[in-house]
Amino acid sequence: MAIEIKAPQFPESVEEGSIATWHKQVGEPVSRDELIVDIETDKTVLEVVAAEDGVLAEVTKQEGDVVSSQELIGKIKPGAVASPSEKHAEISSAPAVDSQTQAASAANPAAKKLAEENNIDLVSVTGTGKDGRILKEDVQNAIASTKATAPLTSAPQKSAVPALTGERVEKRVPMTRLRATIAKRLLDAQHNAAMLTTFNEVNMSPLMDLRKQYKDLFEKTHNGTRLGFMGFFVKAVAEALKRFPAVNASIDGNDIVYHGYYDVGVAVSTERGLVVPVLRDCDRMSIAEVEGGIKNYAVAAKDGKLAIEDMTGGTFTITNGGVFGSLLSTPILNPPQTAILGMHKIQERPMAVNGEVVIKPMMYLALSYDHRMIDGKDAVQFLVVIKDMLEGPARMLLDV
């Protein structure tokens, strides 16, 4: 009797998903707990594994198809690993698939995305991964090879019509589910909130000196966890949120919901888009725990293994455009939160100190907030508290 492969039970906040990648083809053997298919939702990628040893007997939902919770997407024929003759029989009974589709199914998501962006035919790419799977590096090598041979192509025939120089290629691809959700949420935030941004700047010298002095000891003491700046920012934000409860609140209809806990989301950029995993109870975490949590989330996000629970329920968000070189920006709210802090690039600038011009490593801070909920005075003072704590890190230890 065949074992049904079903989409997982989605949380209440997720209505549907779509098949991202089938890692097995009809007729191929599967092992218990082996990854069979990835399902992309508007928040993360969910992995579906085999319940028993056997052979993938049927696929009822192809890549790109929309699926709902617990919907049947395929079947496994339990038992021993299929023999070559059985495998051939299963494949021959399956619907015919062209070579391009077969090649695409043998490539991981990152490889497919890179190939689409560079107009690379996956049929011509040799996979070096397990079972011949096409990896991102294989596509990169194919791109390099294409560029190397491009000058060898013959020159175009002369025409009476002046030729346009360079390629004028257009490509239309549908938004990924995650990108479409990001677009909708950002647009809703601008339409539904009285959004305003206030700015300040922070002298990063104290934090940079502290990090330089203790980074080696910190990493050794905390099992390889590196000392960055985000740990200090998260702790400073948690303390500032305690002093200004409105910044840690949200609006639900005509009600204001004040949160008695401090769950800070830290925006992480991935190949699929921006995700915001949440650090819970940041006020109770040490700087080492914050840095370790961010590191774990970054690895999970890169591998597409963030759970939906990791990205829901935050009360405040921090985004760092400085890692990409941004000097100043106005971040957009992450609904239903009422404020978001933007960090930026550390830039040496001339500053007036005690009547003298001194070069200091400065960072602009931006706080975007919902003016319906937060008064301008509170927003400015909230940002000043963060500035004071970062310029005097001892304040976080002394609670002053």
Backbone torsions as a table, in degrees:
resi	resn	phi	psi	omega
1	MET	NA	132.0	-176.8
2	ALA	-71.3	145.1	177.2
3	ILE	-96.9	127.9	-177.8
4	GLU	-77.4	139.5	172.1
5	ILE	-103.4	119.5	-176.8
6	LYS	-119.3	151.9	172.7
7	ALA	-63.1	146.5	179.3
8	PRO	-66.8	165.4	176.4
9	GLN	-73.6	115.5	-179.8
10	PHE	-79.1	149.3	174.4
11	PRO	-64.0	166.8	-176.6
12	GLU	-60.7	-30.2	-177.4
13	SER	-77.5	-7.4	-178.4
14	VAL	-117.0	118.4	-176.6
15	GLU	-86.3	-36.8	-176.2
16	GLU	-157.8	170.7	176.7
17	GLY	-140.7	-173.4	177.1
18	SER	-140.8	149.8	179.6
19	ILE	-69.2	120.0	-179.2
20	ALA	-90.4	-54.4	-175.8
21	THR	-149.4	128.8	167.3
22	TRP	-89.8	121.1	-179.4
23	HIS	-88.5	-8.0	177.6
24	LYS	-130.3	149.0	176.6
25	GLN	-103.9	157.4	177.9
26	VAL	-56.4	130.8	-179.8
27	GLY	96.9	-12.7	-179.4
28	GLU	-84.4	145.6	178.6
29	PRO	-71.6	148.2	176.2
30	VAL	-131.7	149.7	177.9
31	SER	-110.9	153.2	179.7
32	ARG	-57.6	135.6	-178.8
33	ASP	69.9	9.5	176.1
34	GLU	-82.2	139.3	179.6
35	LEU	-64.3	126.8	-179.2
36	ILE	-108.2	-46.4	-173.1
37	VAL	-149.7	146.3	173.5
38	ASP	-104.2	135.7	176.6
39	ILE	-117.9	122.8	-178.2
40	GLU	-93.6	128.2	172.5
41	THR	-109.0	-177.9	-179.5
42	ASP	-76.3	1.6	-179.7
43	LYS	-124.0	-33.6	-176.4
44	THR	-160.9	179.4	175.8
45	VAL	-106.6	125.2	179.7
46	LEU	-100.5	137.5	-178.9
47	GLU	-101.5	136.1	177.2
48	VAL	-114.1	126.9	-177.5
49	VAL	-112.4	163.9	-179.6
50	ALA	-73.0	137.9	179.2
51	ALA	-81.8	-27.0	-178.0
52	GLU	-145.0	164.0	170.5
53	ASP	-69.2	146.7	177.2
54	GLY	163.3	-147.4	-177.7
55	VAL	-129.9	138.2	174.6
56	LEU	-69.5	107.9	-172.0
57	ALA	-91.7	-30.3	-174.2
58	GLU	-155.7	142.9	174.3
59	VAL	-121.8	116.4	-177.3
60	THR	-99.2	-13.7	177.9
61	LYS	-128.5	122.5	-178.8
62	GLN	-88.9	168.1	178.6
63	GLU	-58.8	131.4	-177.3
64	GLY	96.7	-17.2	179.9
65	ASP	-70.5	145.2	178.1
66	VAL	-84.1	137.2	179.0
67	VAL	-131.9	153.5	176.1
68	SER	-111.0	174.4	-178.8
69	SER	-56.5	133.4	174.8
70	GLN	63.7	17.1	178.7
71	GLU	-77.6	142.2	179.2
72	LEU	-68.0	128.1	179.7
73	ILE	-123.1	-9.6	179.2
74	GLY	178.2	179.8	179.8
75	LYS	-140.4	148.6	176.6
76	ILE	-115.5	133.2	173.4
77	LYS	-90.4	107.6	-174.9
78	PRO	-69.6	159.7	177.8
79	GLY	127.6	-158.7	-176.8
80	ALA	-70.1	163.4	177.4
81	VAL	-62.2	138.8	-176.0
82	ALA	-65.2	140.7	173.9
83	SER	-78.0	163.4	-179.8
84	PRO	-55.4	-38.0	-179.1
85	SER	-68.3	-40.3	178.5
86	GLU	-65.4	-41.0	-179.1
87	LYS	-62.6	-40.6	179.3
88	HIS	-64.7	-39.0	-179.7
89	ALA	-65.7	-41.8	-179.6
90	GLU	-64.0	-43.9	-177.0
91	ILE	-66.5	-39.9	-177.8
92	SER	-67.7	-27.4	179.5
93	SER	-82.4	-13.5	-179.5
94	ALA	-78.9	158.2	178.2
95	PRO	-58.5	144.9	-179.1
96	ALA	-65.6	139.4	-179.7
97	VAL	-127.4	132.3	-178.6
98	ASP	-72.1	165.9	-174.4
99	SER	-63.7	-34.0	179.6
100	GLN	-64.9	-42.5	178.4
101	THR	-64.7	-40.9	178.4
102	GLN	-62.8	-42.6	179.7
103	ALA	-64.1	-40.9	179.9
104	ALA	-63.7	-38.5	-179.1
105	SER	-71.0	-19.4	179.7
106	ALA	-92.7	8.0	180.0
107	ALA	-113.0	144.6	177.1
108	ASN	-76.4	163.9	-173.6
109	PRO	-56.3	-40.7	-178.9
110	ALA	-64.2	-39.2	179.3
111	ALA	-66.2	-43.1	179.8
112	LYS	-62.9	-42.3	-179.2
113	LYS	-63.2	-44.3	-179.9
114	LEU	-65.8	-38.5	179.2
115	ALA	-64.8	-41.9	178.9
116	GLU	-62.7	-41.9	-177.4
117	GLU	-67.4	-26.0	-175.9
118	ASN	-113.0	13.6	177.8
119	ASN	54.0	44.3	178.5
120	ILE	-97.2	127.5	177.2
121	ASP	-79.0	114.8	-176.8
122	LEU	-63.8	-20.2	178.5
123	VAL	-62.3	-31.5	-177.0
124	SER	-88.4	0.0	-177.4
125	VAL	-98.1	130.9	177.7
126	THR	-91.8	123.5	-179.1
127	GLY	-82.2	138.0	179.0
128	THR	-111.0	1.4	179.8
129	GLY	-79.9	-174.2	179.5
130	LYS	-62.3	134.3	-179.1
131	ASP	58.7	31.2	177.3
132	GLY	76.4	14.4	-178.0
133	ARG	-65.6	136.6	-178.7
134	ILE	-81.7	123.3	-178.9
135	LEU	-101.5	167.9	178.9
136	LYS	-58.9	-38.1	-179.4
137	GLU	-64.0	-33.7	179.1
138	ASP	-65.0	-40.4	178.6
139	VAL	-68.0	-39.4	177.5
140	GLN	-60.4	-40.4	177.9
141	ASN	-65.3	-38.2	178.6
142	ALA	-65.6	-38.3	177.6
143	ILE	-64.0	-44.9	179.8
144	ALA	-62.6	-40.2	179.3
145	SER	-64.9	-39.5	179.5
146	THR	-64.1	-42.1	179.4
147	LYS	-66.1	-35.5	-178.0
148	ALA	-68.1	-33.3	-177.1
149	THR	-93.4	-7.6	-177.0
150	ALA	-57.9	-42.0	-178.4
151	PRO	-63.9	-16.0	-176.6
152	LEU	-81.3	-10.5	-178.5
153	THR	-69.9	149.7	-176.8
154	SER	-71.2	150.8	-178.4
155	ALA	-71.9	147.0	179.6
156	PRO	-70.1	152.5	178.7
157	GLN	-68.6	144.8	179.1
158	LYS	-68.3	145.7	-179.1
159	SER	-132.8	156.4	178.0
160	ALA	-68.5	-24.8	178.5
161	VAL	-88.2	126.3	-179.9
162	PRO	-56.7	131.0	-178.6
163	ALA	-82.1	143.0	175.7
164	LEU	-80.9	134.2	-178.5
165	THR	-79.5	142.5	177.8
166	GLY	79.5	168.0	179.7
167	GLU	-81.6	145.9	176.6
168	ARG	-124.3	65.3	-173.6
169	VAL	-91.9	137.1	172.3
170	GLU	-121.9	144.7	178.6
171	LYS	-140.7	129.4	179.6
172	ARG	-110.3	119.9	178.6
173	VAL	-130.2	144.9	178.7
174	PRO	-69.7	148.4	174.8
175	MET	-62.1	143.6	170.7
176	THR	-68.1	159.9	-179.7
177	ARG	-59.4	-39.4	179.9
178	LEU	-66.7	-44.7	-179.3
179	ARG	-64.2	-39.6	178.7
180	ALA	-64.1	-38.6	178.7
181	THR	-67.9	-42.1	177.3
182	ILE	-59.5	-45.4	-179.1
183	ALA	-60.3	-44.1	-178.2
184	LYS	-65.8	-44.0	-177.6
185	ARG	-66.0	-39.8	-179.5
186	LEU	-67.7	-39.4	178.3
187	LEU	-67.0	-41.3	177.4
188	ASP	-61.7	-39.3	-179.1
189	ALA	-62.1	-40.5	179.9
190	GLN	-71.4	-32.2	-177.7
191	HIS	-81.8	-30.4	-169.4
192	ASN	-105.7	-1.7	-178.8
193	ALA	-126.1	149.0	173.6
194	ALA	-86.9	77.7	-169.3
195	MET	-83.4	135.2	179.9
196	LEU	-141.5	152.5	-179.1
197	THR	-126.3	134.5	173.2
198	THR	-118.2	149.5	-172.6
199	PHE	-123.4	155.8	171.1
200	ASN	-154.5	179.5	177.8
201	GLU	-138.5	151.7	-176.4
202	VAL	-129.5	136.7	174.4
203	ASN	-79.6	114.9	-174.5
204	MET	-86.5	0.6	-177.7
205	SER	-55.4	-48.3	-179.1
206	PRO	-58.8	-43.1	179.9
207	LEU	-68.9	-39.1	-179.9
208	MET	-65.9	-39.7	177.4
209	ASP	-66.2	-42.7	179.8
210	LEU	-63.5	-43.3	179.5
211	ARG	-64.3	-43.0	179.7
212	LYS	-62.0	-36.8	-176.5
213	GLN	-74.2	-34.8	-170.5
214	TYR	-118.0	0.4	-172.6
215	LYS	-61.3	-40.4	-179.4
216	ASP	-67.7	-44.9	179.0
217	LEU	-65.8	-39.2	178.8
218	PHE	-60.6	-48.7	-178.4
219	GLU	-63.6	-38.7	179.2
220	LYS	-68.8	-40.6	-177.1
221	THR	-70.8	-33.9	-172.5
222	HIS	-109.9	39.3	170.0
223	ASN	53.0	47.7	173.9
224	GLY	88.6	-2.2	176.4
225	THR	-70.9	124.7	-176.3
226	ARG	-85.3	147.7	179.6
227	LEU	-89.8	111.9	177.6
228	GLY	-113.1	-168.5	179.4
229	PHE	-89.2	-23.8	-173.6
230	MET	-62.8	-34.5	178.6
231	GLY	-58.4	-42.3	178.9
232	PHE	-68.0	-39.9	-179.9
233	PHE	-64.4	-43.0	-179.4
234	VAL	-63.3	-43.6	-179.9
235	LYS	-66.0	-39.1	178.2
236	ALA	-65.2	-40.5	178.6
237	VAL	-63.9	-43.9	-179.6
238	ALA	-59.0	-41.1	179.4
239	GLU	-69.1	-40.5	179.1
240	ALA	-65.8	-35.9	178.6
241	LEU	-63.9	-33.7	177.6
242	LYS	-63.7	-36.6	-176.4
243	ARG	-80.5	-23.5	-178.7
244	PHE	-128.8	81.7	-175.3
245	PRO	-57.7	-28.1	-178.3
246	ALA	-65.0	-29.8	179.9
247	VAL	-73.0	-21.3	-179.8
248	ASN	-99.9	15.0	-176.7
249	ALA	-105.8	175.9	176.4
250	SER	-143.3	162.1	180.0
251	ILE	-106.1	127.6	177.3
252	ASP	-124.3	96.0	-175.5
253	GLY	67.0	-120.0	176.8
254	ASN	-98.9	8.6	-178.7
255	ASP	-105.1	148.2	171.5
256	ILE	-104.3	124.9	-179.2
257	VAL	-105.1	111.1	177.9
258	TYR	-91.7	122.4	-176.9
259	HIS	-91.9	128.7	178.9
260	GLY	-90.0	21.5	178.5
261	TYR	-141.5	165.7	-171.7
262	TYR	-128.1	91.1	-179.1
263	ASP	-106.9	107.2	-172.8
264	VAL	-102.2	123.5	175.2
265	GLY	-85.7	138.9	178.8
266	VAL	-118.7	113.9	-175.8
267	ALA	-65.6	132.0	-180.0
268	VAL	-126.5	129.1	179.6
269	SER	-88.7	132.8	176.9
270	THR	-129.0	173.4	178.5
271	GLU	-63.9	-25.9	-177.6
272	ARG	-88.3	-14.7	-177.7
273	GLY	139.7	-172.9	-177.3
274	LEU	-87.0	129.1	174.8
275	VAL	-123.0	155.6	-175.0
276	VAL	-129.4	83.2	174.2
277	PRO	-69.0	153.7	-170.3
278	VAL	-114.6	131.1	172.5
279	LEU	-91.9	118.7	-174.7
280	ARG	-85.9	141.4	175.8
281	ASP	51.0	55.6	-176.8
282	CYS	-62.2	-27.8	-179.9
283	ASP	-65.6	-20.9	179.8
284	ARG	-97.5	-4.9	-176.9
285	MET	-90.3	147.5	171.7
286	SER	-82.1	167.4	177.6
287	ILE	-62.0	-36.7	178.2
288	ALA	-64.0	-40.6	178.6
289	GLU	-66.5	-37.5	177.6
290	VAL	-64.5	-48.6	-178.8
291	GLU	-62.8	-40.7	178.2
292	GLY	-65.0	-41.0	178.7
293	GLY	-64.0	-42.5	178.9
294	ILE	-64.2	-41.7	179.0
295	LYS	-60.9	-45.5	-179.4
296	ASN	-63.8	-41.0	178.9
297	TYR	-65.7	-39.1	-179.3
298	ALA	-63.3	-41.2	179.1
299	VAL	-66.0	-44.7	180.0
300	ALA	-63.4	-39.8	179.6
301	ALA	-65.1	-41.2	179.4
302	LYS	-62.4	-37.4	-178.8
303	ASP	-87.4	0.0	-179.2
304	GLY	69.9	29.9	-174.9
305	LYS	-113.0	15.9	176.0
306	LEU	-70.0	132.0	176.0
307	ALA	-80.9	155.7	179.4
308	ILE	-60.9	-35.3	179.8
309	GLU	-63.2	-26.1	-179.7
310	ASP	-70.5	-18.9	-171.8
311	MET	-117.7	14.3	-179.1
312	THR	-121.4	151.5	171.4
313	GLY	90.3	8.5	179.4
314	GLY	-68.8	153.6	179.0
315	THR	-108.2	-12.4	-178.7
316	PHE	-160.2	154.0	-177.4
317	THR	-130.8	143.7	172.3
318	ILE	-119.0	131.3	176.0
319	THR	-126.2	138.8	-174.5
320	ASN	-118.6	92.0	176.2
321	GLY	-77.7	-11.3	-178.7
322	GLY	-63.5	-28.0	-179.6
323	VAL	-66.2	-18.7	177.7
324	PHE	-103.0	2.0	177.5
325	GLY	99.9	5.3	-178.9
326	SER	-68.5	128.5	179.9
327	LEU	-91.1	-31.8	-179.2
328	LEU	-161.4	138.5	179.8
329	SER	-157.5	169.0	175.7
330	THR	-118.2	97.6	-178.8
331	PRO	-64.2	152.8	-179.8
332	ILE	-99.3	141.8	-177.9
333	LEU	-57.8	151.2	175.9
334	ASN	-108.2	89.1	-174.0
335	PRO	-56.9	147.3	4.1
336	PRO	-89.3	15.1	178.5
337	GLN	-63.8	156.3	-176.3
338	THR	-107.0	-0.1	179.5
339	ALA	-157.7	155.7	177.6
340	ILE	-147.5	138.8	-179.6
341	LEU	-103.2	130.7	177.0
342	GLY	-107.4	124.9	173.0
343	MET	-96.6	157.0	-177.3
344	HIS	-139.7	-177.0	-176.3
345	LYS	-64.8	140.6	173.8
346	ILE	-81.4	120.4	-174.6
347	GLN	-128.7	129.9	175.8
348	GLU	-71.9	128.1	-178.6
349	ARG	-140.1	151.6	175.6
350	PRO	-72.7	127.7	-179.2
351	MET	-126.6	147.5	177.0
352	ALA	-86.4	115.9	-179.7
353	VAL	-126.8	114.6	179.8
354	ASN	52.8	42.5	176.5
355	GLY	80.7	3.1	179.0
356	GLU	-121.5	151.6	177.8
357	VAL	-88.1	121.8	-177.4
358	VAL	-128.7	139.6	176.9
359	ILE	-81.8	124.0	-178.5
360	LYS	-130.4	145.9	173.9
361	PRO	-78.5	109.1	-172.6
362	MET	-112.8	149.6	174.7
363	MET	-130.5	130.6	172.9
364	TYR	-78.4	138.0	173.2
365	LEU	-113.2	142.0	178.3
366	ALA	-129.9	128.9	176.0
367	LEU	-115.9	109.5	172.3
368	SER	-91.3	137.5	-175.0
369	TYR	-147.5	159.7	178.1
370	ASP	-88.2	110.7	-174.5
371	HIS	-69.0	-15.3	175.0
372	ARG	-65.0	-29.5	-172.8
373	MET	-106.3	-36.2	-171.9
374	ILE	-117.1	127.2	175.4
375	ASP	-74.7	152.7	-179.7
376	GLY	-57.5	-39.5	-179.7
377	LYS	-60.4	-45.0	-179.9
378	ASP	-66.6	-38.3	179.5
379	ALA	-63.6	-44.6	179.5
380	VAL	-63.8	-45.5	-178.6
381	GLN	-67.3	-34.5	175.8
382	PHE	-59.2	-44.7	-179.4
383	LEU	-69.4	-34.2	177.7
384	VAL	-65.6	-39.0	177.5
385	VAL	-60.7	-44.1	178.9
386	ILE	-63.0	-44.3	178.2
387	LYS	-58.1	-48.0	-177.9
388	ASP	-61.8	-39.8	-178.5
389	MET	-70.8	-36.6	179.7
390	LEU	-72.6	-33.3	178.8
391	GLU	-81.1	-15.5	174.4
392	GLY	-135.1	76.9	-173.7
393	PRO	-55.5	-25.5	179.7
394	ALA	-62.3	-22.9	178.6
395	ARG	-58.4	-34.9	-178.9
396	MET	-68.9	-27.2	178.7
397	LEU	-85.0	-34.7	-175.3
398	LEU	-91.6	-7.8	-179.5
399	ASP	57.5	49.2	179.3
400	VAL	-126.9	NA	NA
